């Protein structure tokens, strides 16, 4: 086990967690940061369970902020941290001992605030760890790097050439149940489709026809989920479904926006005709 010597090293780190209704898992995330974090900040978006109580009992600084969106909530948390170096972790994630050790060693030399650090994250599904995982930027200096203001899949705004990898694993215990998984996919696809419409991206048939099967092949064949049995097949199908729903909801949202705009453009003409008849 790693000794809890978070103060070792010249530079100080604030771990920032955004939370809502996750009292059963947040303790694991908090405990896994104790080895390297000089403070742990929890931003609660309006929990109705014991999330705030658990966080306070474990010595975290807790702030309450009505949910403004993923990126805005992360920015809110980083702004309330005492230290410039921010480590981002979610309530359903756990820092491995090797990753904690790697961060602790890195604390001795964080002199270049333009460099951000990525961790290797792998998620579970139906009791198995899935795929090859992914590299995500989770340690950065808030004076030089901040989250992009996006509705979903928020990421720090930093060039890949300024990112270094840390050793170790960030375990993502994201699976609760099939119902929960479907509900979250539904929410995320809503946000991604909305973001596409706001950005003015046009709906394209080729994306609807191409992306779902391409994503399935990527996950099931290229990333080797065929080796994971039923859970692997399920994850690949879910990702294909995710792409299909984003495209279909984008089409629906664009159609609704088009009808609303058309109706507003016609209303003055209709009013004019009405008064002309009178």
LOTIVO-148671 format. One record per residue (C-alpha): residue number from 1; chain; x, y, z. Coordinates in nm, 4 decimals, padded with zeros to 6 digits, m for minus. Example, Ala and Ser with C-alpha at 12.3 -4.5 7.8 and 13.67 -1.06 7.14 Angstrom:
   resi   chain          x          y          z
      1       A    01.2300   m00.4500    00.7800
      2       A    01.3670   m00.1060    00.7140
//
This chain:
   resi   chain          x          y          z
      1       A    00.0000    00.0000    00.0000
      2       A    00.1057    00.3573   m00.0691
      3       A    00.1775    00.5794    00.2291
      4       A   m00.0535    00.8814    00.2488
      5       A    00.2129    01.1463    00.1980
      6       A    00.0279    01.3847   m00.0329
      7       A    00.2427    01.6762    00.0788
      8       A    00.5595    01.5161   m00.0637
      9       A    00.6952    01.7175   m00.3547
     10       A    00.7162    02.0836   m00.4395
     11       A    00.3868    02.1222   m00.6287
     12       A    00.0387    02.0892   m00.4814
     13       A   m00.2569    01.9151   m00.6444
     14       A   m00.6320    01.9572   m00.5976
     15       A   m00.8472    01.6583   m00.6922
     16       A   m01.1843    01.7777   m00.8223
     17       A   m01.4920    01.5553   m00.8360
     18       A   m01.8306    01.6519   m00.9807
     19       A   m02.1048    01.4500   m00.8172
     20       A   m02.4762    01.3889   m00.7944
     21       A   m02.6615    01.1082   m00.6168
     22       A   m02.3703    00.8652   m00.5951
     23       A   m02.3135    00.8034   m00.2238
     24       A   m02.2407    00.4331   m00.2820
     25       A   m01.9370    00.4951   m00.5058
     26       A   m01.7891    00.8352   m00.4274
     27       A   m01.6001    00.7079   m00.1210
     28       A   m01.3880    00.4835   m00.3431
     29       A   m01.2955    00.7715   m00.5704
     30       A   m01.2065    00.9960   m00.2764
     31       A   m00.9999    00.7314   m00.0971
     32       A   m00.7998    00.6552   m00.4122
     33       A   m00.6858    01.0201   m00.4356
     34       A   m00.5640    01.0512   m00.0751
     35       A   m00.2103    00.9381   m00.1597
     36       A   m00.1321    01.2340   m00.3876
     37       A   m00.4013    01.5027   m00.3482
     38       A   m00.3385    01.7950   m00.1132
     39       A   m00.7105    01.8643   m00.1094
     40       A   m01.0201    01.7040   m00.2582
     41       A   m01.2961    01.9297   m00.3860
     42       A   m01.6433    01.7875   m00.4466
     43       A   m01.8972    01.9874   m00.6449
     44       A   m02.2478    01.8520   m00.5912
     45       A   m02.5152    01.9285   m00.8488
     46       A   m02.8130    01.8674   m00.6227
     47       A   m02.7907    01.5221   m00.4642
     48       A   m03.0889    01.3850   m00.2768
     49       A   m02.8939    01.0993   m00.1193
     50       A   m02.5948    01.1006    00.1163
     51       A   m02.3300    01.2090   m00.1357
     52       A   m02.2586    01.5380    00.0429
     53       A   m02.2517    01.3748    00.3869
     54       A   m02.0052    01.1043    00.2750
     55       A   m01.7808    01.3633    00.1070
     56       A   m01.7711    01.5845    00.4157
     57       A   m01.7024    01.2893    00.6453
     58       A   m01.4018    01.1990    00.4295
     59       A   m01.2574    01.5484    00.4655
     60       A   m01.3478    01.6952    00.1264
     61       A   m01.4300    02.0577    00.0579
     62       A   m01.7869    02.0442   m00.0673
     63       A   m01.9596    02.3049   m00.2845
     64       A   m02.3178    02.2898   m00.4048
     65       A   m02.3960    02.4207   m00.7522
     66       A   m02.7198    02.3443   m00.9424
     67       A   m02.6292    02.1328   m01.2436
     68       A   m02.5166    02.3638   m01.5314
     69       A   m02.3754    02.0940   m01.7599
     70       A   m02.0644    01.8758   m01.7497
     71       A   m01.8029    02.1235   m01.8720
     72       A   m01.9397    02.4180   m01.6726
     73       A   m01.9477    02.2077   m01.3546
     74       A   m01.5865    02.0989   m01.3993
     75       A   m01.4815    02.4593   m01.4586
     76       A   m01.6754    02.5650   m01.1478
     77       A   m01.4871    02.3031   m00.9438
     78       A   m01.1423    02.3967   m01.0735
     79       A   m01.2085    02.7634   m00.9966
     80       A   m01.2796    02.6781   m00.6324
     81       A   m00.9710    02.4639   m00.5842
     82       A   m00.6890    02.6035   m00.3705
     83       A   m00.4135    02.4833   m00.6035
     84       A   m00.3449    02.5415   m00.9725
     85       A   m00.2737    02.1787   m01.0566
     86       A   m00.6061    01.9983   m01.0971
     87       A   m00.6659    01.6243   m01.1077
     88       A   m01.0105    01.5340   m01.2413
     89       A   m01.1879    01.2178   m01.1305
     90       A   m01.5506    01.1032   m01.1430
     91       A   m01.7445    00.9394   m00.8622
     92       A   m01.7395    00.6007   m01.0386
     93       A   m01.3635    00.5955   m01.0945
     94       A   m01.0775    00.4651   m00.8815
     95       A   m00.7085    00.5529   m00.9130
     96       A   m00.4874    00.2437   m00.9114
     97       A   m00.1887    00.2325   m00.6772
     98       A    00.0520    00.2537   m00.9708
     99       A   m00.1245    00.5631   m01.1063
    100       A   m00.1295    00.7237   m00.7604
    101       A    00.2438    00.6547   m00.7299
    102       A    00.3067    00.7988   m01.0760
    103       A    00.1200    01.1204   m00.9891
    104       A    00.2994    01.1448   m00.6553
    105       A    00.6374    01.1176   m00.8277
    106       A    00.5338    01.3717   m01.0913
    107       A    00.4497    01.6261   m00.8173
    108       A    00.8197    01.6932   m00.7724
    109       A    00.8444    01.8479   m01.1192
    110       A    00.5317    02.0186   m01.2506
    111       A    00.7183    02.3354   m01.3445
    112       A    00.5790    02.3532   m01.6982
    113       A    00.2129    02.4466   m01.6646
    114       A    00.1587    02.4098   m02.0394
    115       A    00.2078    02.0349   m02.0158
    116       A   m00.0997    01.8268   m01.9264
    117       A   m00.1025    01.4611   m01.8248
    118       A   m00.3167    01.1785   m01.9536
    119       A   m00.4177    00.8620   m01.7729
    120       A   m00.5183    00.5226   m01.9083
    121       A   m00.8837    00.4508   m01.8269
    122       A   m01.0647    00.1216   m01.8744
    123       A   m01.4312    00.0520   m01.7986
    124       A   m01.6343   m00.2453   m01.6835
    125       A   m01.9523   m00.3983   m01.8258
    126       A   m02.1440   m00.6940   m01.6852
    127       A   m01.8506   m00.7907   m01.4643
    128       A   m01.5733   m00.7708   m01.7262
    129       A   m01.3175   m00.5052   m01.8204
    130       A   m01.3860   m00.3929   m02.1750
    131       A   m01.1654   m00.3164   m02.4734
    132       A   m00.8280   m00.1501   m02.4896
    133       A   m00.9247    00.1463   m02.2767
    134       A   m00.8558    00.5093   m02.3627
    135       A   m00.6154    00.7899   m02.2778
    136       A   m00.7786    01.0917   m02.1124
    137       A   m00.6233    01.4174   m01.9918
    138       A   m00.6923    01.4343   m01.6194
    139       A   m00.4036    01.6341   m01.4657
    140       A   m00.3513    01.9924   m01.5795
    141       A   m00.2664    02.3450   m01.4663
    142       A   m00.5798    02.5608   m01.4668
    143       A   m00.3776    02.8718   m01.5576
    144       A   m00.2950    02.7253   m01.8973
    145       A   m00.5573    02.4574   m01.9625
    146       A   m00.9324    02.4513   m01.9125
    147       A   m01.2287    02.2451   m02.0242
    148       A   m01.4001    02.3237   m02.3527
    149       A   m01.7554    02.4426   m02.2929
    150       A   m01.9391    02.1505   m02.4544
    151       A   m02.2645    01.9785   m02.3615
    152       A   m02.1225    01.6250   m02.3586
    153       A   m01.7869    01.4408   m02.3862
    154       A   m01.6137    01.7426   m02.2387
    155       A   m01.2342    01.7441   m02.2675
    156       A   m00.9581    01.9837   m02.1614
    157       A   m00.8584    02.2228   m02.4395
    158       A   m00.4976    02.1190   m02.4930
    159       A   m00.2929    02.0074   m02.7932
    160       A   m00.1818    01.6421   m02.8083
    161       A    00.1759    01.7648   m02.8439
    162       A    00.1518    01.9076   m02.4926
    163       A    00.0271    01.5865   m02.3300
    164       A    00.2400    01.3320   m02.1434
    165       A    00.1207    00.9912   m02.0275
    166       A    00.1191    00.8742   m01.6670
    167       A    00.1729    00.5123   m01.5673
    168       A   m00.1047    00.3165   m01.4036
    169       A   m00.4776    00.2733   m01.4559
    170       A   m00.7920    00.4676   m01.3805
    171       A   m01.0554    00.2010   m01.3139
    172       A   m01.3988    00.3107   m01.4367
    173       A   m01.6801    00.1279   m01.2562
    174       A   m01.9445    00.2841   m01.4793
    175       A   m02.1797   m00.0125   m01.5168
    176       A   m02.4727   m00.0353   m01.2779
    177       A   m02.7407   m00.2121   m01.4805
    178       A   m02.8654   m00.2418   m01.8376
    179       A   m03.1498   m00.0012   m01.7551
    180       A   m02.9055    00.2570   m01.6196
    181       A   m02.6794    00.2121   m01.9221
    182       A   m02.9671    00.2677   m02.1644
    183       A   m03.0843    00.5734   m01.9691
    184       A   m02.7363    00.7312   m01.9784
    185       A   m02.6937    00.6564   m02.3493
    186       A   m03.0294    00.8214   m02.4104
    187       A   m02.9189    01.1317   m02.2185
    188       A   m02.5771    01.1529   m02.3843
    189       A   m02.7191    01.1102   m02.7357
    190       A   m02.9718    01.3861   m02.6619
    191       A   m02.6877    01.6206   m02.5683
    192       A   m02.4631    01.5255   m02.8596
    193       A   m02.7437    01.5747   m03.1125
    194       A   m02.8358    01.9083   m02.9546
    195       A   m02.4735    02.0198   m02.9696
    196       A   m02.4560    01.9314   m03.3395
    197       A   m02.7644    02.1433   m03.4133
    198       A   m02.6339    02.4370   m03.2083
    199       A   m02.3035    02.4181   m03.3961
    200       A   m02.4933    02.4350   m03.7252
    201       A   m02.3776    02.0940   m03.8460
    202       A   m02.6059    01.9602   m04.1226
    203       A   m02.7630    01.6155   m04.1011
    204       A   m02.5961    01.3749   m04.3427
    205       A   m02.7392    01.0465   m04.4633
    206       A   m02.3915    00.9035   m04.5116
    207       A   m02.3224    00.9411   m04.1405
    208       A   m02.6447    00.7616   m04.0486
    209       A   m02.5643    00.4746   m04.2848
    210       A   m02.1912    00.4541   m04.2201
    211       A   m02.1220    00.5379   m03.8544
    212       A   m02.3251    00.2667   m03.6715
    213       A   m02.1784   m00.0360   m03.8562
    214       A   m01.8325    00.1234   m03.8593
    215       A   m01.8447    00.1724   m03.4823
    216       A   m01.9576   m00.1899   m03.4331
    217       A   m01.6668   m00.3195   m03.6426
    218       A   m01.4234   m00.0923   m03.4598
    219       A   m01.5321   m00.2132   m03.1165
    220       A   m01.6125   m00.5788   m03.1851
    221       A   m01.3388   m00.6683   m03.4346
    222       A   m01.0560   m00.4150   m03.4246
    223       A   m01.0588   m00.3595   m03.0478
    224       A   m01.1193   m00.7304   m02.9846
    225       A   m01.4480   m00.7252   m02.7960
    226       A   m01.5361   m01.0542   m02.9682
    227       A   m01.3065   m01.2094   m02.7075
    228       A   m01.5270   m01.0855   m02.4231
    229       A   m01.8314   m01.3067   m02.4865
    230       A   m02.1820   m01.1666   m02.4348
    231       A   m02.0609   m00.8501   m02.2533
    232       A   m01.8291   m00.7683   m02.5454
    233       A   m02.1042   m00.8201   m02.8021
    234       A   m02.3396   m00.6041   m02.5948
    235       A   m02.0898   m00.3168   m02.5712
    236       A   m02.0267   m00.3222   m02.9477
    237       A   m02.4010   m00.3177   m03.0180
    238       A   m02.4526   m00.0360   m02.7672
    239       A   m02.1880    00.1744   m02.9437
    240       A   m02.3523    00.1111   m03.2811
    241       A   m02.6855    00.2072   m03.1270
    242       A   m02.5263    00.5196   m02.9786
    243       A   m02.4114    00.6381   m03.3213
    244       A   m02.7511    00.5597   m03.4744
    245       A   m02.9385    00.7521   m03.2039
    246       A   m02.7098    01.0560   m03.2328
    247       A   m02.7701    01.0696   m03.6078
    248       A   m03.1446    01.0102   m03.5800
    249       A   m03.1872    01.2670   m03.3012
    250       A   m02.9782    01.5141   m03.5002
    251       A   m03.2191    01.4662   m03.7909
    252       A   m03.5196    01.5081   m03.5608
    253       A   m03.3785    01.8205   m03.3929
    254       A   m03.2849    01.9777   m03.7261
    255       A   m03.6344    01.9047   m03.8563
    256       A   m03.7977    02.0644   m03.5515
    257       A   m03.5738    02.3719   m03.5736
    258       A   m03.6519    02.4036   m03.9434
    259       A   m04.0276    02.3878   m03.8826
    260       A   m04.0098    02.6451   m03.6029
    261       A   m03.8056    02.8823   m03.8184
    262       A   m04.0412    02.8362   m04.1129
    263       A   m04.3451    02.9001   m03.8943
    264       A   m04.1966    03.2209   m03.7522
    265       A   m04.1086    03.3445   m04.1007
    266       A   m04.4648    03.2875   m04.2207
    267       A   m04.6483    03.4388   m03.9237
    268       A   m04.6130    03.8075   m04.0248
    269       A   m04.7399    03.7251   m04.3746
    270       A   m05.0385    03.5397   m04.2320
    271       A   m05.1152    03.8331   m04.0020
    272       A   m05.0931    04.0714   m04.2980
    273       A   m05.3340    03.8623   m04.5012
    274       A   m05.5707    03.8482   m04.2063
    275       A   m05.5858    04.2255   m04.1699
    276       A   m05.6043    04.2738   m04.5454
    277       A   m05.9150    04.0571   m04.5646
    278       A   m06.0815    04.2575   m04.2876
//
